[in-house]
Amino acid sequence: MTVMDEVNQETTETIPPGHPRILALANQKGGVGKTTTAINLGTALAAIGERVLIVDLDPQGNASTGLGIDRRNRSCSTYDVLVGEASLRESVVPTAVPRLHIAPSTMDLSGLELELGTTPGRAFRLRDAIASLNNNVSPDADYTYVLIDCPPSLNLLTVNAMAASDAILVPLQCEFFALEGLSQLLQTVEQVKSNLNPNLSIHGIVLTMFDARNNLSNQVVADVRQFMGEKVYKTIIPRNVRISEAPSYGKPVLVYDLKCVGSEAYLKLATEVIQRERDLRAN
């Protein structure tokens, strides 16, 4: 029995108006740039004036490490939030980037599914935590975006992220199995829409690790654009050594090397994300 089978009888409620825009960065395939995109898109959004919270839902905690949060400084984590021992606000720590905060993760998350078992409402733990995130806080401390870094699998953590989100942002590596993994993800999104979150949508697909010298990369771009049309962002994230180096210094690439092509790409992606948000509100 899958996670979706176990939770498909649970009902959903609407998060109150005025909540931050919530985007889950998800792909069931690992190594496609989810965490890198969460860190650097969050940084780029903060750089252009948004107040951003990254929620690290991956037990490996790479988003937390990549933003310089030492494991010894994660006394309150997303695990504590999901088991009901802390509010999301209590888990939040600042980063070196102004207006960018993170709710870090620990390896305790890896046992969450067994710990919660068949607890009623377990698929909505994160949704409920985010619903109260901006309550009773001064407006200048409210978050405008929440980015959820999901683990590379369909488990209770990913289901929580999708049940809590307004939309899914899909990082997709420019390699041979990209479309196969994308079709699996789209099926998952449809399951979540049917059972848990009827308002969930695909915000966009960002092509990552693109190498213009590689004919296969170009073919993947063409195939994904043909398959998904306008859902694919115009911005493509290149394969760039500075992007790869930055996490080892606990920094987003925009802080590590603002002038590199990777930083420029993530700034363009942030602008495109915000433009799509404006278009959605206009419609």
C-alpha positions as CSV (number, residue, x, y, z in Angstrom):
1,M,0.0,0.0,0.0
2,T,1.4,3.4,-1.0
3,V,1.3,6.6,1.0
4,M,-1.3,7.9,-1.3
5,D,-3.5,4.8,-0.7
6,E,-3.3,5.3,3.0
7,V,-4.2,9.0,3.1
8,N,-6.7,9.2,0.2
9,Q,-9.7,9.1,2.6
10,E,-8.5,12.2,4.5
11,T,-10.3,15.5,3.9
12,T,-8.8,18.8,3.2
13,E,-9.5,22.4,4.3
14,T,-8.5,25.7,2.8
15,I,-5.6,27.7,4.2
16,P,-7.0,31.1,5.3
17,P,-6.5,34.0,2.8
18,G,-3.3,36.0,3.1
19,H,-1.0,33.1,3.5
20,P,2.4,33.2,1.8
21,R,2.7,31.7,-1.7
22,I,3.8,28.1,-1.2
23,L,5.9,26.3,-3.8
24,A,7.2,22.7,-3.4
25,L,10.3,21.9,-5.3
26,A,9.7,18.2,-6.2
27,N,10.9,15.5,-8.5
28,Q,10.9,11.8,-7.6
29,K,14.2,11.4,-9.3
30,G,17.3,12.4,-7.3
31,G,20.2,14.5,-8.5
32,V,18.1,16.9,-10.6
33,G,18.9,20.1,-8.8
34,K,16.0,20.4,-6.3
35,T,18.1,21.6,-3.4
36,T,20.3,23.8,-5.5
37,T,17.3,25.4,-7.0
38,A,15.6,25.9,-3.6
39,I,18.7,27.6,-2.2
40,N,19.4,29.8,-5.1
41,L,15.8,30.6,-6.1
42,G,15.2,31.5,-2.5
43,T,18.2,33.8,-2.5
44,A,17.3,35.4,-5.7
45,L,13.7,36.1,-4.6
46,A,15.1,37.6,-1.3
47,A,17.5,39.7,-3.3
48,I,14.7,41.3,-5.2
49,G,12.7,42.1,-2.1
50,E,10.6,39.1,-1.2
51,R,10.7,37.6,2.3
52,V,11.4,33.9,1.8
53,L,11.3,30.8,4.0
54,I,12.9,27.6,2.8
55,V,11.4,24.5,4.5
56,D,13.9,21.7,4.4
57,L,12.0,18.4,4.3
58,D,14.9,16.2,3.1
59,P,16.4,14.1,5.9
60,Q,19.8,14.6,4.4
61,G,19.5,18.3,5.2
62,N,21.5,19.5,2.2
63,A,19.5,22.8,1.9
64,S,20.3,23.6,5.5
65,T,24.0,22.8,5.0
66,G,24.1,24.7,1.7
67,L,22.9,27.8,3.5
68,G,25.6,27.5,6.2
69,I,23.4,26.1,9.0
70,D,25.7,23.8,11.1
71,R,24.1,20.5,12.2
72,R,24.9,21.4,15.8
73,N,22.7,24.4,15.5
74,R,19.5,22.5,14.5
75,S,18.1,22.0,18.0
76,C,14.6,22.6,16.6
77,S,13.9,21.3,13.1
78,T,11.1,20.4,10.7
79,Y,10.9,17.0,12.4
80,D,9.9,18.8,15.6
81,V,7.3,20.7,13.6
82,L,5.8,17.7,12.0
83,V,5.5,15.7,15.2
84,G,3.8,18.6,16.9
85,E,6.5,19.5,19.3
86,A,7.2,23.0,17.9
87,S,5.6,25.6,15.7
88,L,7.1,26.3,12.3
89,R,8.1,29.8,13.5
90,E,10.1,28.2,16.4
91,S,12.1,26.1,14.0
92,V,13.1,29.0,11.7
93,V,16.7,30.3,11.7
94,P,18.2,33.2,9.8
95,T,20.7,32.8,7.0
96,A,23.5,35.1,5.9
97,V,21.2,36.4,3.2
98,P,18.9,39.2,4.2
99,R,15.2,38.3,4.1
100,L,16.0,34.6,3.6
101,H,15.3,32.2,6.5
102,I,15.3,28.4,6.7
103,A,13.5,25.7,8.8
104,P,16.3,23.2,8.9
105,S,16.0,19.4,8.8
106,T,17.7,16.5,10.6
107,M,18.0,12.8,10.1
108,D,15.1,12.3,12.5
109,L,12.8,13.0,9.5
110,S,13.7,9.6,8.0
111,G,11.7,7.8,10.6
112,L,8.7,10.2,10.5
113,E,6.5,7.9,8.5
114,L,6.9,5.0,10.9
115,E,6.5,7.2,13.9
116,L,3.2,8.7,12.7
117,G,1.8,5.5,11.4
118,T,-1.8,5.9,10.5
119,T,-2.4,9.0,12.7
120,P,-5.4,11.0,11.4
121,G,-4.5,14.1,9.4
122,R,-0.8,13.1,9.1
123,A,-0.7,14.3,5.4
124,F,-1.6,17.8,6.6
125,R,0.9,18.4,9.3
126,L,2.9,20.8,7.2
127,R,-0.1,22.5,5.8
128,D,-1.4,23.3,9.3
129,A,2.0,24.5,10.4
130,I,2.3,26.9,7.5
131,A,-1.3,28.1,8.0
132,S,-0.3,29.8,11.3
133,L,3.2,30.9,10.1
134,N,2.3,34.6,9.6
135,N,-0.3,34.9,12.4
136,N,0.2,37.4,15.2
137,V,3.5,38.6,13.7
138,S,4.2,42.1,12.5
139,P,3.6,42.6,8.8
140,D,7.3,43.3,8.1
141,A,8.2,39.9,9.4
142,D,5.6,38.0,7.3
143,Y,6.9,35.7,4.6
144,T,5.7,36.2,1.0
145,Y,7.2,32.9,-0.3
146,V,7.7,29.5,1.2
147,L,9.8,27.1,-0.8
148,I,9.7,23.4,0.3
149,D,12.7,21.3,-0.6
150,C,11.3,17.8,-1.0
151,P,13.2,14.4,-0.7
152,P,13.7,12.5,-4.0
153,S,10.8,10.0,-3.4
154,L,7.1,9.8,-2.9
155,N,6.7,9.3,0.8
156,L,4.9,11.0,3.6
157,L,7.2,14.0,3.5
158,T,6.6,14.7,-0.2
159,V,2.8,14.2,0.3
160,N,2.9,16.7,3.2
161,A,4.7,19.2,0.9
162,M,2.2,18.8,-1.9
163,A,-0.8,18.9,0.4
164,A,0.5,22.2,1.8
165,S,1.5,23.9,-1.5
166,D,-0.2,26.1,-4.0
167,A,1.9,24.8,-6.8
168,I,4.8,22.5,-7.7
169,L,8.1,23.8,-9.2
170,V,9.8,20.9,-11.0
171,P,13.6,21.0,-11.5
172,L,14.4,18.7,-14.5
173,Q,17.9,17.7,-15.4
174,C,18.7,17.8,-19.1
175,E,19.5,14.1,-19.5
176,F,18.1,11.0,-21.1
177,F,15.6,9.8,-18.4
178,A,14.1,13.3,-17.8
179,L,10.8,12.8,-19.5
180,E,10.2,9.4,-17.9
181,G,10.7,10.9,-14.4
182,L,8.5,13.8,-15.3
183,S,5.5,11.6,-16.3
184,Q,5.7,9.8,-13.0
185,L,5.7,13.1,-11.1
186,L,2.7,14.4,-13.1
187,Q,0.8,11.2,-12.1
188,T,1.7,11.9,-8.4
189,V,0.4,15.5,-8.7
190,E,-2.9,14.3,-10.1
191,Q,-3.3,11.8,-7.2
192,V,-2.6,14.6,-4.7
193,K,-5.1,16.9,-6.4
194,S,-7.8,14.2,-6.4
195,N,-7.3,13.2,-2.7
196,L,-5.7,16.0,-0.7
197,N,-5.3,19.3,-2.4
198,P,-7.7,20.1,-5.3
199,N,-6.0,23.5,-5.9
200,L,-2.6,22.1,-6.6
201,S,-1.0,22.9,-9.9
202,I,2.3,22.8,-11.8
203,H,3.8,26.3,-11.5
204,G,6.6,25.5,-13.9
205,I,9.4,23.2,-15.0
206,V,12.9,24.5,-14.8
207,L,15.5,22.8,-16.9
208,T,18.8,22.3,-15.0
209,M,22.4,21.2,-15.7
210,F,22.2,22.3,-19.3
211,D,25.3,21.9,-21.4
212,A,25.0,23.7,-24.7
213,R,27.9,21.6,-26.1
214,N,25.9,18.4,-25.6
215,N,23.5,17.4,-28.3
216,L,21.5,15.3,-25.8
217,S,20.9,18.4,-23.6
218,N,19.5,20.3,-26.6
219,Q,17.3,17.4,-27.5
220,V,15.9,17.1,-24.0
221,V,15.1,20.8,-24.0
222,A,13.2,20.4,-27.3
223,D,11.4,17.3,-26.1
224,V,10.3,18.8,-22.8
225,R,9.1,22.0,-24.4
226,Q,7.1,20.0,-26.9
227,F,5.6,17.9,-24.2
228,M,4.9,20.6,-21.6
229,G,4.6,23.7,-23.7
230,E,4.3,27.0,-21.7
231,K,4.7,25.2,-18.4
232,V,8.5,25.1,-19.1
233,Y,10.2,28.3,-17.9
234,K,12.2,30.2,-20.5
235,T,15.1,30.4,-18.1
236,I,17.5,27.4,-18.3
237,I,20.0,26.7,-15.5
238,P,23.4,25.9,-17.1
239,R,25.9,23.3,-15.8
240,N,28.3,25.6,-14.0
241,V,31.2,24.8,-11.7
242,R,30.5,27.8,-9.4
243,I,27.0,26.4,-8.7
244,S,28.7,23.1,-7.7
245,E,31.3,24.7,-5.5
246,A,29.1,27.0,-3.6
247,P,27.4,24.5,-1.2
248,S,30.8,23.3,0.2
249,Y,31.3,26.9,1.4
250,G,27.8,27.0,2.9
251,K,26.7,29.7,0.5
252,P,24.2,30.2,-2.3
253,V,26.0,30.7,-5.6
254,L,24.6,34.3,-5.7
255,V,26.7,35.0,-2.6
256,Y,29.7,32.9,-3.7
257,D,30.0,34.4,-7.1
258,L,27.3,36.9,-8.2
259,K,28.8,37.4,-11.6
260,C,28.9,33.8,-12.8
261,V,26.4,32.5,-15.3
262,G,24.7,30.3,-12.7
263,S,23.9,33.3,-10.5
264,E,22.6,35.2,-13.5
265,A,20.3,32.3,-14.5
266,Y,18.8,32.0,-11.0
267,L,18.1,35.8,-10.9
268,K,16.3,35.4,-14.2
269,L,14.3,32.5,-12.9
270,A,13.2,34.5,-9.9
271,T,12.0,37.3,-12.1
272,E,10.1,34.7,-14.3
273,V,8.5,33.1,-11.2
274,I,7.3,36.5,-9.9
275,Q,6.0,37.4,-13.4
276,R,4.0,34.1,-13.5
277,E,2.6,35.0,-10.1
278,R,1.4,38.4,-11.4
279,D,-0.1,36.8,-14.4
280,L,-2.0,34.3,-12.2
281,R,-3.4,37.1,-10.0
282,A,-4.4,39.1,-13.1
283,N,-6.4,36.2,-14.3
